[in-house]
Amino acid sequence: VIGGALAIIGISFPAVETGIVLSVLILGAMIAVSKPISRPWVLMIVGLFALFHGHAHGEEMSVIVSPFFYFLGFVIATSLLHICGMLTGHYALKTELNTKLLRIAGAGMSALGLVFLLLI
């Protein structure tokens, strides 16, 4: 929300695409490795990457749409995606097989982030 609001009011970020790609690479690696990280660090890392993602959404707003409804739409859509991800992760952690699949998915996400990083 903060990143999107900053973009909408005209405050630019350097290397927004790189920040998004690094979020895919790093968060995927964190899922793959599956080591406990303290909550403050997790919140800081996710919050930093959220600024880049939100900023990209704000930058992409068309001049013909209402900023309020555009902002509301991307916040609702992003919230629903996060809820689905959290539910998937919660379910996957209930069994050993699913935990392995979650770690494999994290490794795949991280590998895709590396490919994207090489392409930008």
ABEGO torsion letter per residue (X at the ends): XAAAAAAAAGBBBBGAAAAAAAAAAAAAAAAAAGBBBBAAAAAAAAAAAAAAAAAAAAAABBAABBAAAAAAAAAAAAAAAAAAAAAAAAAAAABAAAAAAAAAAAAAAAAAAAAAAAAX
